[in-house]
Amino acid sequence: MYVRNKEQLPPPSATLHIKPIIQAFLRKQLHQHQDESRLLKQCRDSLKIDPILKLPLLKVDRSRLVRWRLGWLPGGKPKPRRCGSHLTKTHVIRCLHLHARLSIGWKLSHDPLSFLVNRLPSAPPTSLRTFKRWTRSWPIIQQILLELEYLQHPDHSEPLTTTATEDPFLTWLARRLPPASPSPP
C-alpha cells in the first residue's frame, strides 16, 4: 500500500516547515494546561518522553516513580494516619521530612521528590560530581518510595531485592565515568 501511494505523499522538504509549528502548538498547550493542573506543574517542562519510562530501573522503582509523578498514592483512597491527617503528597513531604532527607530547601521546591525526579538524567553523567550526587540521592529516593508503600499498606511485605551494586540505574550511571586515576603509592 505504501509503494502504491508513494507518489501521493508530499516530499520530505515540504513537511519540514510544519514540524516547528506543531512543536510550538504542543508547547503552548503544555504551558496552558500546566497553569491549570497541579500535577502537570510537578512534571518536566518538556515535550520529550519522561526519562522514568526509558531509564534502566527495577520494575518496582519505575512503578513507584510513575505513581508518585501521577499523584497516585498507593492504595487509592487516602486513609487516616495515626497523626490524624490523611495520606496526601503534602502530608508525606512533611511527615517523612523529604526536604531534609533529600537536601532540598523549601525555597527551592515545595515538593523535593518531584524536584529530583524531574532532574533524572536522560544520559549517563560524564562528571564525577553528578555521578556522586545521584549515587547518594537514588537510594534515598528508593527508601522514601518504599516507606510511602508501607504507610499506605502496613502489612506490605517487600520481596528480596538486588543489592545496590546490582541496581540497574546505578550501573547505568557509572557507564560513562572516566576510569579512576591510580592512587599514588
MOJO-V54293 format. One record per residue. RES is the residue in three letters. OMEGA is omega in radians with two decimals (* if undefined). NEAR is the number of other C-alpha atoms within 12 Angstrom. D_CENTER is the distance of its C-alpha to the mean C-alpha in Angstrom with 2 decimals. Layout:
res omega near d_center
RES OMEGA NEAR D_CENTER
RES OMEGA NEAR D_CENTER
This chain:
res omega near d_center
MET 3.14 7 40.69
TYR -3.11 8 38.64
VAL -3.12 8 41.67
ARG -3.09 8 43.97
ASN -3.09 9 41.91
LYS -3.14 11 40.96
GLU -3.09 10 43.69
GLN -3.12 10 42.32
LEU 3.08 13 38.88
PRO 3.11 11 38.68
PRO -3.11 11 38.47
PRO -3.13 11 35.03
SER -3.14 10 36.22
ALA -3.11 10 36.82
THR -3.10 13 33.20
LEU -3.11 13 31.75
HIS -3.10 13 32.61
ILE -3.09 13 30.78
LYS 3.11 14 27.28
PRO 3.12 12 26.95
ILE 3.12 13 28.32
ILE 3.13 15 25.76
GLN 3.14 17 22.87
ALA 3.12 16 24.44
PHE -3.13 15 24.85
LEU 3.12 18 21.25
ARG 3.12 19 20.06
LYS 3.12 17 22.68
GLN 3.13 18 21.62
LEU -3.12 22 17.95
HIS 3.13 20 19.30
GLN -3.13 16 21.87
HIS 3.08 18 19.60
GLN 3.11 19 17.19
ASP -3.07 16 20.39
GLU -3.01 13 21.15
SER 3.08 15 17.92
ARG -3.11 17 16.23
LEU 3.13 22 13.12
LEU 3.10 22 12.97
LYS -3.13 25 13.51
GLN -3.08 29 10.17
CYS 3.09 35 8.46
ARG 3.11 26 8.88
ASP -3.03 24 12.63
SER 3.10 22 13.00
LEU -3.11 18 14.63
LYS 3.07 16 12.93
ILE -3.13 14 11.05
ASP 3.13 22 7.27
PRO 3.10 26 6.62
ILE -3.08 34 4.86
LEU -3.07 22 8.48
LYS -3.08 19 10.25
LEU 3.07 26 9.39
PRO -3.12 24 12.02
LEU 2.97 27 10.71
LEU -3.09 25 13.07
LYS -3.11 19 13.38
VAL 3.12 23 13.16
ASP 3.12 30 9.87
ARG -3.14 25 8.30
SER -3.12 22 10.39
ARG 3.11 30 9.55
LEU 3.13 38 5.76
VAL 3.13 27 7.11
ARG 3.09 24 9.95
TRP -3.12 36 8.53
ARG -3.11 31 6.91
LEU -3.13 21 10.40
GLY 3.13 29 12.26
TRP 3.06 23 13.83
LEU -3.09 32 15.04
PRO 3.04 29 16.67
GLY 3.08 19 20.24
GLY -3.04 14 20.35
LYS 3.14 14 22.87
PRO -3.14 22 22.35
LYS 3.11 20 24.96
PRO 3.12 14 26.98
ARG 3.11 18 26.29
ARG -3.11 12 29.08
CYS 3.11 13 28.72
GLY -3.14 11 29.60
SER 3.04 16 26.33
HIS 3.14 19 24.12
LEU 3.08 31 20.63
THR 3.10 27 18.51
LYS -3.13 32 15.36
THR 3.13 21 17.89
HIS 3.14 24 19.84
VAL -3.13 32 17.04
ILE -3.11 29 16.13
ARG -3.03 21 19.88
CYS -3.12 24 21.03
LEU 3.08 27 18.62
HIS -3.06 24 19.07
LEU -3.12 33 15.43
HIS -3.13 28 16.69
ALA -3.08 19 19.12
ARG -3.12 24 17.13
LEU 3.13 31 14.28
SER 3.10 22 17.04
ILE -3.12 21 15.82
GLY 3.11 18 18.83
TRP -3.11 18 19.42
LYS -3.13 11 20.56
LEU -3.14 15 17.39
SER 3.06 20 15.15
HIS 3.10 24 16.09
ASP -3.03 36 12.61
PRO 3.13 34 11.62
LEU 3.08 43 8.65
SER 3.11 36 7.02
PHE 3.13 30 8.74
LEU -3.14 33 7.28
VAL 3.09 34 3.50
ASN -3.13 27 5.41
ARG 3.06 25 7.32
LEU -3.10 34 5.90
PRO 3.08 28 9.21
SER 3.06 21 10.37
ALA 3.12 22 13.55
PRO -3.10 26 14.83
PRO 3.11 26 15.93
THR 3.13 19 19.65
SER 3.13 19 20.31
LEU -3.12 19 20.99
ARG 3.12 15 19.73
THR 3.10 22 16.13
PHE -3.12 27 16.42
LYS 3.14 18 17.85
ARG -3.12 22 15.30
TRP 3.10 29 12.45
THR 3.04 27 14.99
ARG -3.04 20 15.75
SER -3.02 29 12.39
TRP 3.11 33 10.75
PRO 3.10 23 13.66
ILE 3.09 27 13.56
ILE 3.12 32 10.03
GLN -3.13 33 11.39
GLN 3.13 25 14.60
ILE -3.14 29 13.40
LEU 3.07 35 11.79
LEU 3.10 28 15.10
GLU 3.09 26 17.16
LEU 3.09 32 15.76
GLU 3.14 30 16.89
TYR 3.11 21 20.24
LEU -3.11 28 20.68
GLN -3.12 26 20.75
HIS -3.08 21 22.47
PRO -3.13 17 24.82
ASP 3.14 9 26.40
HIS 3.05 15 23.23
SER -3.09 12 23.96
GLU 3.08 15 21.39
PRO 3.09 8 22.63
LEU -3.12 7 23.27
THR 3.13 16 20.29
THR 3.11 16 20.43
THR -3.09 13 20.97
ALA -3.13 18 18.65
THR 3.14 15 20.51
GLU -3.14 16 19.82
ASP -3.08 24 16.05
PRO 3.14 24 15.05
PHE 3.13 36 12.06
LEU 3.09 33 14.59
THR 3.13 24 17.24
TRP 3.13 26 15.39
LEU -3.04 34 14.77
ALA -3.03 27 18.52
ARG -3.02 18 19.69
ARG -3.13 18 20.64
LEU 3.07 21 21.87
PRO 3.14 16 25.54
PRO -3.13 12 27.86
ALA 3.12 9 28.80
SER -3.11 7 32.12
PRO 3.14 7 34.90
SER -3.13 6 35.88
PRO -3.13 4 39.46
PRO * 3 42.01
